Amino acid sequence: MDKKNRHKIIKEVILSNEISSQEALLNILTDKGIDITQATLSRDIKELKIVKVPSVSGN
């Protein structure tokens, strides 16, 4: 899978789920059949300028 498609899927997952951690995001992506390492996900998060913010529930 190329980076552009991977970034698109990461954005879709984040917009449609409440993600509590990078590990949770990694698990969702691997459950969807995306072969991605923690290091690659970390780089993708940086490139996409994703930041963690408190949810409505405060988590």
C-alpha angles and dihedrals in degrees: 000000000000124000095251093057092042091053090049092053092046090053092048092050093049093048094049100040138047102240116198099185145003088255090056090051091049091052093051091049094049090047086056088055097256111145103217134147126222089248093053092047090050091053091046091051090052093047092048090047092231115172131185115245130176114270125228087266090055098250 
